[in-house]
Each structure stands twice: as C-alpha cells, then as structure tokens.
Amino acid sequence: MGSLKALFIAGVVATGATAAARAADLPPAPPLEPVAPAVAEFSGWYLRADVGVGVNADPKLSTTPNPLNGNPSFTDAAGNTYVGAFNSYNFFKPSLGASGFVDIGVGYQFNNWFRADITGEYRGGSSFSALDTLNDSGTFTTAAGVASPASHSLRNFYKGTLSSIVLLANGYIDLGTWYGITPYIGAGVGGTQNSLRDTTDTGFFSTVVGGVSGAPSPTGGFFSDGNKTNLAWAVMAGLGYQVTPNVKLEMGYRYLNLGEFKSGTPHCANPDGTFSCAPFILHGKELASNDFRIGMRWMFGAPPPPVYEAPPEPIVRKY
C-alpha cells in the first residue's frame, strides 16, 4: 500500500514538471497595441485673407425731396402761365453689377468648435444704373388768356459706380472634421460706408400743349460723390480644408446686408445753360449681396503636440 502512494505522487510530480517544461518553451505573449493618441485641441490667434465676388440685389430707389410733393406751376417771362400738379414719379430698371472684394482679418480659435475674427473689407467695381420718369399735367394759359390742357414729362438716365468699405466682427461654429474637411456656419455684425461716385444724369424734357408736342429739350448733369454709413450684418456657411497643421483653405457663401447708399448734391448743366434736370438726391435702400469667396487662414505658431497615453503594463500570471 505504501508503494502505491509513492508511485502516485511520483506520477503527479512528473506530469507537473513536463507541463512546466512545455510552458517554458512557449514564446512570450505579444505586446499590446498602443492606445491611439488623444489629439489636443488647437487654440490661438490666426490671420485670414479672402477674395470673392458679390452678386448684388437690385436696390429700391427714391429721391429727396419727393418730387410729387412739389409744384410745377410757373409764369414765364412772356406772361404765359402754367398751373398743374405732378401726378406720377417712378423708377425703372434699377441695377447694380457684381462687386469684386478683398478682405483681411485677425481672429482667435477658442477650441475645435468655436472661433471669432474681425475683418476689414473693400468692395468695388459695381456699376449702378437706373431710369426715372416724372410727369405732371395741368393748364397752360397764354398771356392773351387762351387756355389749353398741357403736360410735361422728364426722363433721367443715371449711371455711377458703387464701392463699400466694410468692418465686421464674426463668429463661427465648426461642425466637426472628416477627412480634413470642416463644415462651418457663422454670422457677423458691424458697419459699412457705401460710396456712390462718378454719377451722371442724362435725359430729356418734353412738353405737350393742346395736343401738340414740342421738341424735347436735352437735360443733364452730374452728382457730387455721396457717402452713407450704415449697420452691416452677414450670415455665412462653407467648408474648410486642412492644408497643413498651420494653414486652412476656406470656400464659402455669405449673405451680406449693406444697408443704404445715396448720391451727393446734383449739378445740372444743360447745353443751353438752363437748369432743367431734376435737382434731387438719389437714395438706394435694401443694398444686399450674395457673396462667394475663397480664402486662407494662417495659425500663429505650431499646434500643440499630440498627447500620448502610456500603454498599460502587460499582465503577468504566476503559477
């Protein structure tokens, strides 16, 4: 019986020794995969510059004073009298051409989601044109006392150039980044000075008395340059592309409301030296543009290095 126990114990010891020897022959456990680095958020100052083109909406035009509030009645040197009233005044085909623009600015990226900047912008090259008609009717009485129905019509053709200087404070929300592309939305508010320059007025003045049309008289003149300062605001959206860690390319759309513009003082100069053009100041309202732009942002300095987390120690089992 004692010999059986000794045999059993010897077999167990031999089996354990064989298993330990086999375990010692196995290769070591493979190292664990390193944990993906946690990228630090970028924050800091940046410069920006953009160029683009703005498709301007046609403005709504008016004049001061309103000619319909005036009185066209007169008595000339020969003693003829006209008593009448203005009955219509309308603008036709007001138009603004496209504007080229360039801006520069400085901003701050607070984190991966929000940034803000201040931009200064020059917009030029927008051609302005419009046509208006002013009509009146009444009674023309000669010095001899003969009365006849009469009417007058004045046509004005305006041409000029509109430019603007715009200062905006803008805020943007970046909506995440996929494959280096970051969509964003934003809004801005600030001020603008709109300048209407090199504005001319050419047209004609016609008279009908007793059903007989007189020969049209040419009219014309020019306006002093006019400046108007307004509130400006914008909403925008676009895409940014990470060119390098410090440089981003942006392409976007912006709706920009520029407020109003006006002409300067009119100066009438007819070939015969008479004063017969409309002595009114032009006003344009609802000046707005659909802008398409491309630009770059340059971050100051280098982005912070990625933050690496040390992999956990391998688990060692003891037998």
Buried (B, 14 or more C-beta within 10 A) or exposed (E): EEEEEEEEEEEEEEEEEEEEEEEEEEEEEEEEEEEEEEEEEBBBEBBBEBEBBBEBBBBEBBBEEEBEEBEBEEEEEEEBBBBBEBEEBEBEEBEBBBBEBBBBBEBBBBEBEEBBBBBBBBBBBBBBEBBBBBBBBBBBBEEEEEEEEBBBBBBBBBEBBBBBBBBBBBBBEBEEEEEEEBBBBBBBEBBBBBBBBEBEBBBBBBBBBEEEEEEEBEBBBBBEBBBBEBEBBBEBBBEBBBEEEBEBBBBBEBBBBBBBBBBBEBBBEBEEEEEBBBBBBBBBEEBBBBBBBEBBBEBEEEBEEEEEEEEEEEEEEEE
